[in-house]
Amino acid sequence: MSTVEPVFANLEHNKGLKRFGLRGKKKVQAQWQLYAMVHNIEKLIPQIR
């Protein structure tokens, strides 16, 4: 079972993403994609070790 809520909690509390620091749809999408990549890489690291 997986839910999206822990992902948002991690980004908000651990990464400090309470609001986007950029303006414009493309810039916000790019910022969101970077946060998503970081989150996914952090999930992969324990599996690699």
Secondary structure as UniProt FT lines:
FT   HELIX           5..9
FT   HELIX           10..14
FT   HELIX           25..48
//
